[in-house]
């Protein structure tokens, strides 16, 4: 078990040619590895087989977040420092979170030029610029001048394709799900990219229940893990938006012994946050938002061992809005995690030493995860965002 907490235990070798550079065509033609936790068996299928692999007892929960153009290239871009010193820089600003006050929380490729009050001119003729308002070792917060923030990103930004995918303009349009709705992610929920309209229709015809909710993907999902003991890794907060009715339905489905399947790691984190979110609500808030949850048989197993220390650690900035809850999750899931909501998940193949590989290892055991990856390598699967996937069954 101690090996499960060591960063080096999540390493594996992958030839570069096995990294998918373009999406599968059609999307549902990608391979689907099915790992069964009951007997550790592996089956090779295709994504278009999914409707035949699921039934009316299955409930899929998908992330309907929409990716914004998060990469802002700098090419001999003019910067004016507080002392009115003028510099020209190359590199990139990467926006990983849109703040509620309209500012941008970012990483930059050369932070020494972006001290507070530095002004970055993206378009001098139109006076379009960014001003660094807050500065820390790991991030910078910028405000945008003279233009609406989403117009700014659309005009001056590029879609945030992962660094292992060679950037080409035509790939951008494939880096968005068919059900993307709420703009706010710095990365796509990639396991959802293969859910074409045809596949969704086939799933509905099999009476598979499908729900959509939102986790805006940011550093919490893709920030590398550097701590040799992964338990010391601090995961970044990511925003959650969930309707009260869906919150209620999730508990109802658990009570009805439905099979809850999270589509991609973001939905695992969102769904597993819900018991902690519920524990953070006052009695009156629970009564108004989740009036029937107390009646569910599963309430004890879902929440009895959750103490205030844990939900204060995992859930932040809870805002009760009309018919929905907005908060931030800081859940870091790795082996030893007690899953309270999800039963299965559908996901892609993840990078070595990533928090995402640690998350799936919590559900299917680390050694079995790595063995499944070796099976995928031997059988010609393509890895990472654009191609083949796996289902982790009960």
C-alpha positions as a Markdown table, in Angstrom:
| # | Residue | x | y | z |
|---|---|---|---|---|
| 1 | Unk | 0.0 | 0.0 | 0.0 |
| 2 | Unk | 2.9 | 2.4 | 0.8 |
| 3 | Unk | 3.9 | 2.2 | -2.9 |
| 4 | Unk | 0.6 | 3.7 | -3.8 |
| 5 | Unk | 1.7 | 7.0 | -2.2 |
| 6 | Unk | 5.0 | 7.2 | -4.1 |
| 7 | Unk | 5.1 | 9.4 | -7.2 |
| 8 | Unk | 7.4 | 7.1 | -9.1 |
| 9 | Unk | 4.9 | 4.3 | -8.7 |
| 10 | Unk | 2.7 | 6.0 | -11.3 |
| 11 | Unk | 5.4 | 6.1 | -14.1 |
| 12 | Unk | 5.2 | 4.2 | -17.3 |
| 13 | Unk | 6.9 | 4.5 | -20.7 |
| 14 | Unk | 4.9 | 5.5 | -23.8 |
| 15 | Unk | 6.3 | 5.7 | -27.3 |
| 16 | Unk | 5.6 | 9.1 | -28.9 |
| 17 | Unk | 3.8 | 7.5 | -31.9 |
| 18 | Unk | 1.1 | 6.2 | -29.5 |
| 19 | Unk | 0.0 | 9.7 | -28.6 |
| 20 | Unk | -3.0 | 10.6 | -30.8 |
| 21 | Unk | -2.4 | 13.8 | -32.7 |
| 22 | Unk | -5.8 | 13.9 | -34.5 |
| 23 | Unk | -9.2 | 12.8 | -33.3 |
| 24 | Unk | -10.8 | 9.5 | -34.4 |
| 25 | Unk | -13.0 | 9.7 | -37.4 |
| 26 | Unk | -15.8 | 9.2 | -36.8 |
| 27 | Unk | -15.4 | 9.9 | -33.1 |
| 28 | Unk | -17.2 | 6.8 | -31.9 |
| 29 | Unk | -15.0 | 4.5 | -33.9 |
| 30 | Unk | -12.3 | 4.8 | -31.2 |
| 31 | Unk | -11.4 | 1.7 | -29.2 |
| 32 | Unk | -12.9 | 1.2 | -25.7 |
| 33 | Unk | -11.0 | -1.0 | -23.2 |
| 34 | Unk | -13.4 | -2.4 | -20.6 |
| 35 | Unk | -11.8 | -3.4 | -17.3 |
| 36 | Unk | -14.0 | -5.3 | -14.8 |
| 37 | Unk | -13.2 | -4.8 | -11.1 |
| 38 | Unk | -15.0 | -8.0 | -10.1 |
| 39 | Unk | -12.5 | -10.3 | -11.9 |
| 40 | Unk | -9.8 | -8.0 | -13.3 |
| 41 | Unk | -10.8 | -9.1 | -16.8 |
| 42 | Unk | -10.2 | -6.9 | -19.9 |
| 43 | Unk | -12.3 | -6.7 | -23.0 |
| 44 | Unk | -11.5 | -4.8 | -26.2 |
| 45 | Unk | -14.5 | -3.0 | -27.7 |
| 46 | Unk | -15.2 | 0.2 | -29.6 |
| 47 | Unk | -16.9 | 3.3 | -28.4 |
| 48 | Unk | -19.9 | 2.7 | -30.7 |
| 49 | Unk | -20.4 | -0.5 | -28.7 |
| 50 | Unk | -21.3 | 1.5 | -25.6 |
| 51 | Unk | -25.1 | 1.4 | -26.1 |
| 52 | Unk | -25.0 | -2.4 | -26.2 |
| 53 | Unk | -22.8 | -2.5 | -23.1 |
| 54 | Unk | -25.1 | -0.4 | -21.0 |
| 55 | Unk | -28.7 | -0.8 | -19.9 |
| 56 | Unk | -31.6 | 1.1 | -18.3 |
| 57 | Unk | -30.0 | 0.6 | -14.9 |
| 58 | Unk | -27.1 | 2.8 | -15.9 |
| 59 | Unk | -26.9 | 6.5 | -15.3 |
| 60 | Unk | -24.3 | 8.6 | -17.1 |
| 61 | Unk | -23.2 | 12.0 | -15.7 |
| 62 | Unk | -21.3 | 14.2 | -18.2 |
| 63 | Unk | -19.6 | 17.5 | -17.9 |
| 64 | Unk | -21.2 | 20.2 | -20.1 |
| 65 | Unk | -18.5 | 22.8 | -19.5 |
| 66 | Unk | -17.3 | 24.8 | -22.5 |
| 67 | Unk | -13.7 | 25.5 | -23.3 |
| 68 | Unk | -12.6 | 29.1 | -23.8 |
| 69 | Unk | -9.6 | 30.2 | -25.8 |
| 70 | Unk | -7.2 | 30.1 | -22.9 |
| 71 | Unk | -3.8 | 30.5 | -24.6 |
| 72 | Unk | -2.7 | 34.0 | -25.4 |
| 73 | Unk | 0.5 | 34.0 | -27.5 |
| 74 | Unk | 3.0 | 36.8 | -27.1 |
| 75 | Unk | 5.1 | 37.6 | -30.1 |
| 76 | Unk | 7.3 | 40.6 | -29.5 |
| 77 | Unk | 4.5 | 42.0 | -27.4 |
| 78 | Unk | 4.9 | 45.4 | -25.8 |
| 79 | Unk | 5.0 | 45.6 | -22.0 |
| 80 | Unk | 5.1 | 48.8 | -20.0 |
| 81 | Unk | 6.4 | 48.4 | -16.4 |
| 82 | Unk | 5.5 | 50.6 | -13.5 |
| 83 | Unk | 8.7 | 52.6 | -14.0 |
| 84 | Unk | 7.5 | 53.2 | -17.6 |
| 85 | Unk | 10.2 | 50.9 | -18.7 |
| 86 | Unk | 9.2 | 49.4 | -22.1 |
| 87 | Unk | 10.1 | 45.8 | -23.0 |
| 88 | Unk | 9.1 | 43.4 | -25.8 |
| 89 | Unk | 8.5 | 39.8 | -24.9 |
| 90 | Unk | 7.7 | 36.4 | -26.5 |
| 91 | Unk | 6.0 | 33.5 | -24.9 |
| 92 | Unk | 2.5 | 32.9 | -23.7 |
| 93 | Unk | -0.1 | 33.8 | -21.1 |
| 94 | Unk | -2.2 | 30.8 | -20.1 |
| 95 | Unk | -5.6 | 31.6 | -18.5 |
| 96 | Unk | -6.6 | 28.7 | -16.3 |
| 97 | Unk | -9.5 | 30.3 | -14.5 |
| 98 | Unk | -12.1 | 33.1 | -15.1 |
| 99 | Unk | -12.7 | 34.8 | -11.8 |
| 100 | Unk | -16.2 | 35.9 | -10.7 |
| 101 | Unk | -15.1 | 39.6 | -10.8 |
| 102 | Unk | -14.2 | 39.4 | -14.5 |
| 103 | Unk | -10.5 | 39.0 | -14.1 |
| 104 | Unk | -8.2 | 36.3 | -15.3 |
| 105 | Unk | -6.0 | 34.0 | -13.2 |
| 106 | Unk | -3.0 | 32.9 | -15.3 |
| 107 | Unk | 0.3 | 31.2 | -15.7 |
| 108 | Unk | 2.9 | 33.0 | -17.7 |
| 109 | Unk | 6.0 | 31.7 | -19.5 |
| 110 | Unk | 8.3 | 34.5 | -18.2 |
| 111 | Unk | 6.9 | 35.9 | -15.0 |
| 112 | Unk | 9.7 | 38.3 | -14.3 |
| 113 | Unk | 8.2 | 40.8 | -16.8 |
| 114 | Unk | 4.8 | 40.8 | -15.2 |
| 115 | Unk | 5.2 | 42.3 | -11.8 |
| 116 | Unk | 2.1 | 44.2 | -10.4 |
| 117 | Unk | 0.9 | 47.0 | -12.6 |
| 118 | Unk | 2.8 | 45.9 | -15.7 |
| 119 | Unk | 0.6 | 46.6 | -18.8 |
| 120 | Unk | 0.6 | 44.1 | -21.7 |
| 121 | Unk | -0.5 | 45.6 | -25.0 |
| 122 | Unk | -2.2 | 43.0 | -27.3 |
| 123 | Unk | -3.5 | 45.7 | -29.7 |
| 124 | Unk | -1.9 | 49.1 | -29.4 |
| 125 | Unk | -4.2 | 50.7 | -32.1 |
| 126 | Unk | -7.3 | 49.7 | -30.1 |
| 127 | Unk | -5.6 | 50.2 | -26.7 |
| 128 | Unk | -6.4 | 46.6 | -25.8 |
| 129 | Unk | -4.3 | 45.5 | -22.9 |
| 130 | Unk | -3.9 | 43.4 | -19.8 |
| 131 | Unk | -2.8 | 44.8 | -16.4 |
| 132 | Unk | -1.3 | 42.5 | -13.8 |
| 133 | Unk | -3.2 | 43.2 | -10.6 |
| 134 | Unk | -1.9 | 40.5 | -8.3 |
| 135 | Unk | 1.3 | 38.5 | -8.4 |
| 136 | Unk | 2.5 | 35.4 | -6.7 |
| 137 | Unk | 5.1 | 32.7 | -7.2 |
| 138 | Unk | 2.7 | 30.4 | -9.1 |
| 139 | Unk | 0.2 | 32.7 | -10.7 |
| 140 | Unk | -0.7 | 36.2 | -11.9 |
| 141 | Unk | -4.2 | 37.9 | -12.0 |
| 142 | Unk | -4.8 | 40.2 | -14.9 |
| 143 | Unk | -7.6 | 42.6 | -15.6 |
| 144 | Unk | -8.7 | 43.4 | -19.2 |
| 145 | Unk | -9.2 | 46.9 | -20.4 |
| 146 | Unk | -11.6 | 48.3 | -23.0 |
| 147 | Unk | -13.2 | 45.1 | -24.1 |
| 148 | Unk | -15.5 | 42.4 | -22.7 |
| 149 | Unk | -13.5 | 39.5 | -21.3 |
| 150 | Unk | -15.1 | 36.8 | -23.6 |
| 151 | Unk | -14.6 | 39.0 | -26.7 |
| 152 | Unk | -11.0 | 39.5 | -25.6 |
| 153 | Unk | -10.4 | 35.7 | -25.3 |
| 154 | Unk | -12.2 | 35.0 | -28.6 |
| 155 | Unk | -10.1 | 37.5 | -30.6 |
| 156 | Unk | -6.7 | 37.2 | -29.0 |
| 157 | Unk | -6.7 | 33.7 | -27.6 |
| 158 | Unk | -6.2 | 30.2 | -29.0 |
| 159 | Unk | -7.8 | 26.9 | -27.9 |
| 160 | Unk | -5.8 | 25.3 | -25.1 |
| 161 | Unk | -4.8 | 22.1 | -26.9 |
| 162 | Unk | -2.6 | 20.0 | -24.6 |
| 163 | Unk | 1.2 | 20.4 | -25.0 |
| 164 | Unk | 1.6 | 16.8 | -26.3 |
| 165 | Unk | -0.7 | 17.7 | -29.3 |
| 166 | Unk | 1.0 | 19.6 | -32.1 |
| 167 | Unk | -1.0 | 22.8 | -32.5 |
| 168 | Unk | -2.9 | 23.3 | -35.7 |
| 169 | Unk | -5.8 | 25.6 | -36.2 |
| 170 | Unk | -8.2 | 23.0 | -37.7 |
| 171 | Unk | -7.8 | 20.8 | -34.5 |
| 172 | Unk | -9.4 | 23.5 | -32.4 |
| 173 | Unk | -12.9 | 22.8 | -33.5 |
| 174 | Unk | -12.6 | 19.2 | -32.4 |
| 175 | Unk | -11.6 | 20.2 | -28.9 |
| 176 | Unk | -15.2 | 20.8 | -27.7 |
| 177 | Unk | -17.9 | 18.4 | -26.8 |
| 178 | Unk | -21.2 | 18.2 | -28.6 |
| 179 | Unk | -23.0 | 19.2 | -25.4 |
| 180 | Unk | -20.7 | 22.0 | -24.3 |
| 181 | Unk | -22.8 | 24.7 | -22.8 |
| 182 | Unk | -21.3 | 26.8 | -19.9 |
| 183 | Unk | -18.2 | 28.6 | -20.9 |
| 184 | Unk | -15.4 | 28.4 | -18.3 |
| 185 | Unk | -12.9 | 25.6 | -18.8 |
| 186 | Unk | -9.2 | 25.8 | -19.7 |
| 187 | Unk | -9.3 | 22.2 | -20.9 |
| 188 | Unk | -11.9 | 19.9 | -22.5 |
| 189 | Unk | -13.5 | 17.0 | -20.5 |
| 190 | Unk | -11.9 | 14.8 | -23.1 |
| 191 | Unk | -13.7 | 11.5 | -22.4 |
| 192 | Unk | -16.8 | 13.3 | -23.6 |
| 193 | Unk | -15.4 | 14.2 | -27.0 |
| 194 | Unk | -16.6 | 10.9 | -28.5 |
| 195 | Unk | -20.2 | 11.3 | -27.5 |
| 196 | Unk | -21.6 | 12.3 | -30.9 |
| 197 | Unk | -25.3 | 13.1 | -31.4 |
| 198 | Unk | -25.7 | 9.7 | -33.0 |
| 199 | Unk | -24.2 | 7.9 | -30.0 |
| 200 | Unk | -26.3 | 9.9 | -27.6 |
| 201 | Unk | -29.4 | 9.0 | -29.6 |
| 202 | Unk | -28.4 | 5.3 | -29.5 |
| 203 | Unk | -27.9 | 5.5 | -25.7 |
| 204 | Unk | -31.4 | 7.1 | -25.3 |
| 205 | Unk | -32.9 | 4.4 | -27.3 |
| 206 | Unk | -31.5 | 1.9 | -24.8 |
| 207 | Unk | -33.1 | 3.9 | -22.0 |
| 208 | Unk | -29.7 | 4.8 | -20.6 |
| 209 | Unk | -30.2 | 7.9 | -18.4 |
| 210 | Unk | -27.9 | 10.8 | -19.2 |
| 211 | Unk | -27.4 | 13.9 | -17.1 |
| 212 | Unk | -25.3 | 17.0 | -17.5 |
| 213 | Unk | -23.7 | 19.3 | -15.0 |
| 214 | Unk | -20.6 | 21.5 | -14.8 |
| 215 | Unk | -17.1 | 21.5 | -13.4 |
| 216 | Unk | -14.9 | 24.1 | -15.0 |
| 217 | Unk | -11.6 | 22.4 | -15.7 |
| 218 | Unk | -8.5 | 24.2 | -14.5 |
| 219 | Unk | -5.2 | 23.5 | -12.7 |
| 220 | Unk | -6.8 | 21.1 | -10.3 |
| 221 | Unk | -7.1 | 18.7 | -13.3 |
| 222 | Unk | -3.9 | 19.1 | -15.2 |
| 223 | Unk | -1.3 | 20.6 | -12.9 |
| 224 | Unk | 1.6 | 18.1 | -12.6 |
| 225 | Unk | 2.4 | 16.3 | -9.3 |
| 226 | Unk | 5.9 | 17.0 | -8.1 |
| 227 | Unk | 5.8 | 15.7 | -4.5 |
| 228 | Unk | 7.5 | 12.3 | -4.1 |
| 229 | Unk | 4.9 | 11.5 | -1.5 |
| 230 | Unk | 1.6 | 12.2 | -3.4 |
| 231 | Unk | -0.3 | 12.8 | -0.2 |
| 232 | Unk | 1.5 | 16.1 | 0.1 |
| 233 | Unk | 0.3 | 17.3 | -3.3 |
| 234 | Unk | -2.0 | 20.3 | -3.1 |
| 235 | Unk | -4.7 | 20.3 | -5.8 |
| 236 | Unk | -6.1 | 23.6 | -7.1 |
| 237 | Unk | -9.7 | 24.6 | -6.6 |
| 238 | Unk | -12.1 | 24.2 | -9.5 |
| 239 | Unk | -15.6 | 25.6 | -9.8 |
| 240 | Unk | -18.7 | 23.4 | -9.7 |
| 241 | Unk | -22.2 | 24.4 | -10.8 |
| 242 | Unk | -25.0 | 21.8 | -10.0 |
| 243 | Unk | -28.8 | 22.3 | -10.2 |
| 244 | Unk | -30.7 | 21.4 | -7.0 |
| 245 | Unk | -32.9 | 19.0 | -9.0 |
| 246 | Unk | -29.8 | 17.0 | -10.2 |
| 247 | Unk | -28.3 | 17.0 | -6.7 |
| 248 | Unk | -31.6 | 15.4 | -5.5 |
| 249 | Unk | -31.7 | 13.0 | -8.4 |
| 250 | Unk | -28.2 | 11.7 | -7.8 |
| 251 | Unk | -29.2 | 10.7 | -4.2 |
| 252 | Unk | -32.5 | 9.2 | -5.6 |
| 253 | Unk | -30.5 | 7.0 | -8.1 |
| 254 | Unk | -28.2 | 5.8 | -5.4 |
| 255 | Unk | -31.2 | 5.0 | -3.2 |
| 256 | Unk | -32.7 | 3.0 | -6.1 |
| 257 | Unk | -29.4 | 1.1 | -6.6 |
| 258 | Unk | -28.8 | 2.5 | -10.1 |
| 259 | Unk | -25.3 | 2.2 | -11.5 |
| 260 | Unk | -23.8 | 5.7 | -11.6 |
| 261 | Unk | -21.1 | 6.2 | -14.2 |
| 262 | Unk | -19.0 | 9.3 | -14.2 |
| 263 | Unk | -17.8 | 10.4 | -17.7 |
| 264 | Unk | -14.2 | 11.5 | -17.2 |
| 265 | Unk | -12.3 | 12.4 | -14.1 |
| 266 | Unk | -13.9 | 15.8 | -13.6 |
| 267 | Unk | -17.3 | 14.1 | -13.0 |
| 268 | Unk | -15.7 | 11.8 | -10.5 |
| 269 | Unk | -14.5 | 14.8 | -8.5 |
| 270 | Unk | -17.8 | 16.6 | -8.8 |
| 271 | Unk | -20.0 | 13.7 | -7.8 |
| 272 | Unk | -17.7 | 12.7 | -4.9 |
| 273 | Unk | -17.8 | 16.3 | -3.7 |
| 274 | Unk | -21.6 | 16.2 | -3.2 |
| 275 | Unk | -21.6 | 14.4 | 0.2 |
| 276 | Unk | -19.1 | 17.0 | 1.5 |
| 277 | Unk | -21.1 | 19.8 | -0.1 |
| 278 | Unk | -24.3 | 18.5 | 1.6 |
| 279 | Unk | -22.5 | 18.3 | 4.9 |
| 280 | Unk | -21.5 | 22.0 | 4.6 |
| 281 | Unk | -25.1 | 23.1 | 4.3 |
| 282 | Unk | -27.1 | 24.2 | 7.3 |
| 283 | Unk | -30.3 | 22.3 | 8.3 |
| 284 | Unk | -32.5 | 25.0 | 6.8 |
| 285 | Unk | -30.5 | 25.0 | 3.6 |
| 286 | Unk | -30.8 | 21.2 | 3.3 |
| 287 | Unk | -34.5 | 21.4 | 3.9 |
| 288 | Unk | -35.0 | 24.0 | 1.1 |
| 289 | Unk | -32.5 | 22.6 | -1.4 |
| 290 | Unk | -32.7 | 18.9 | -0.7 |
| 291 | Unk | -36.0 | 18.3 | 1.0 |
| 292 | Unk | -36.1 | 14.5 | 0.4 |
| 293 | Unk | -32.5 | 13.5 | 0.8 |
| 294 | Unk | -33.0 | 12.8 | 4.5 |
| 295 | Unk | -35.4 | 10.0 | 3.6 |
| 296 | Unk | -32.9 | 8.1 | 1.4 |
| 297 | Unk | -31.6 | 4.8 | 2.7 |
| 298 | Unk | -28.1 | 5.7 | 1.5 |
| 299 | Unk | -27.8 | 8.8 | 3.7 |
| 300 | Unk | -25.8 | 7.1 | 6.5 |
| 301 | Unk | -23.2 | 5.4 | 4.2 |
| 302 | Unk | -22.9 | 8.6 | 2.2 |
| 303 | Unk | -22.4 | 11.1 | 4.9 |
| 304 | Unk | -22.0 | 9.5 | 8.4 |
| 305 | Unk | -18.2 | 9.6 | 8.4 |
| 306 | Unk | -17.8 | 13.1 | 6.9 |
| 307 | Unk | -16.6 | 15.5 | 9.6 |
| 308 | Unk | -16.4 | 19.3 | 9.4 |
| 309 | Unk | -12.7 | 19.1 | 9.0 |
| 310 | Unk | -13.1 | 17.3 | 5.7 |
| 311 | Unk | -15.7 | 19.3 | 4.1 |
| 312 | Unk | -14.0 | 22.5 | 5.0 |
| 313 | Unk | -10.9 | 21.1 | 3.4 |
| 314 | Unk | -12.6 | 19.9 | 0.2 |
| 315 | Unk | -15.5 | 22.4 | -0.4 |
| 316 | Unk | -15.1 | 26.2 | -0.6 |
| 317 | Unk | -17.1 | 29.4 | -1.4 |
| 318 | Unk | -20.5 | 27.8 | -1.4 |
| 319 | Unk | -23.1 | 30.0 | -3.0 |
| 320 | Unk | -26.8 | 29.2 | -3.0 |
| 321 | Unk | -28.4 | 30.6 | -6.2 |
| 322 | Unk | -31.8 | 30.2 | -7.7 |
| 323 | Unk | -32.3 | 26.5 | -8.3 |
| 324 | Unk | -28.6 | 25.7 | -8.2 |
| 325 | Unk | -25.5 | 25.6 | -6.1 |
| 326 | Unk | -22.1 | 27.1 | -7.1 |
| 327 | Unk | -19.0 | 26.2 | -5.1 |
| 328 | Unk | -15.4 | 25.1 | -5.6 |
| 329 | Unk | -14.0 | 21.6 | -5.0 |
| 330 | Unk | -10.5 | 20.8 | -3.9 |
| 331 | Unk | -10.9 | 17.0 | -3.9 |
| 332 | Unk | -7.7 | 15.1 | -4.6 |
| 333 | Unk | -8.5 | 11.4 | -5.1 |
| 334 | Unk | -5.8 | 8.8 | -4.9 |
| 335 | Unk | -5.6 | 5.1 | -3.6 |
| 336 | Unk | -7.4 | 4.8 | -0.2 |
| 337 | Unk | -10.2 | 7.1 | -1.2 |
| 338 | Unk | -13.7 | 5.8 | -0.1 |
| 339 | Unk | -16.0 | 6.3 | -3.1 |
| 340 | Unk | -19.5 | 7.3 | -1.9 |
| 341 | Unk | -21.3 | 8.2 | -5.1 |
| 342 | Unk | -19.9 | 6.8 | -8.3 |
| 343 | Unk | -19.9 | 3.1 | -9.3 |
| 344 | Unk | -18.0 | 3.3 | -12.6 |
| 345 | Unk | -16.3 | 5.7 | -14.9 |
| 346 | Unk | -15.4 | 6.2 | -18.5 |
| 347 | Unk | -12.1 | 8.0 | -19.1 |
| 348 | Unk | -9.2 | 8.3 | -21.5 |
| 349 | Unk | -5.6 | 7.1 | -20.9 |
| 350 | Unk | -3.7 | 9.5 | -18.7 |
| 351 | Unk | -0.2 | 10.9 | -18.5 |
| 352 | Unk | 2.4 | 9.2 | -16.3 |
| 353 | Unk | 2.6 | 10.6 | -12.7 |
| 354 | Unk | -0.5 | 12.7 | -13.2 |
| 355 | Unk | -3.2 | 13.2 | -10.6 |
| 356 | Unk | -5.7 | 11.7 | -13.1 |
| 357 | Unk | -3.8 | 8.4 | -13.2 |
| 358 | Unk | -3.9 | 8.4 | -9.4 |
| 359 | Unk | -7.6 | 9.0 | -9.4 |
| 360 | Unk | -8.4 | 6.0 | -11.6 |
| 361 | Unk | -5.9 | 3.9 | -9.5 |
| 362 | Unk | -8.1 | 4.7 | -6.5 |
| 363 | Unk | -11.0 | 3.0 | -8.3 |
| 364 | Unk | -9.3 | 0.1 | -10.0 |
| 365 | Unk | -6.1 | -0.3 | -8.1 |
| 366 | Unk | -2.7 | 1.1 | -9.2 |
| 367 | Unk | -1.2 | -2.2 | -10.4 |
| 368 | Unk | -4.3 | -3.1 | -12.4 |
| 369 | Unk | -4.4 | 0.4 | -13.9 |
| 370 | Unk | -0.8 | 0.0 | -15.1 |
| 371 | Unk | -1.4 | -3.5 | -16.4 |
| 372 | Unk | -4.4 | -2.2 | -18.3 |
| 373 | Unk | -2.2 | 0.5 | -19.9 |
| 374 | Unk | 0.3 | -2.2 | -20.9 |
| 375 | Unk | -2.5 | -4.2 | -22.5 |
| 376 | Unk | -3.6 | -1.1 | -24.4 |
| 377 | Unk | 0.0 | -0.4 | -25.6 |
| 378 | Unk | 0.4 | -4.0 | -26.9 |
| 379 | Unk | -3.0 | -3.9 | -28.7 |
| 380 | Unk | -2.4 | -0.6 | -30.6 |
| 381 | Unk | -4.5 | 1.8 | -28.5 |
| 382 | Unk | -3.9 | 5.5 | -29.0 |
| 383 | Unk | -3.3 | 7.5 | -25.8 |
| 384 | Unk | -4.4 | 10.8 | -24.3 |
| 385 | Unk | -7.0 | 13.4 | -25.3 |
| 386 | Unk | -8.0 | 12.6 | -28.8 |
| 387 | Unk | -8.4 | 8.9 | -29.2 |
| 388 | Unk | -9.0 | 5.7 | -27.3 |
| 389 | Unk | -10.8 | 5.2 | -24.0 |
| 390 | Unk | -11.5 | 2.8 | -21.1 |
| 391 | Unk | -14.5 | 1.9 | -19.0 |
| 392 | Unk | -13.8 | 0.9 | -15.4 |
| 393 | Unk | -16.7 | -1.5 | -14.5 |
| 394 | Unk | -18.0 | -2.7 | -11.1 |
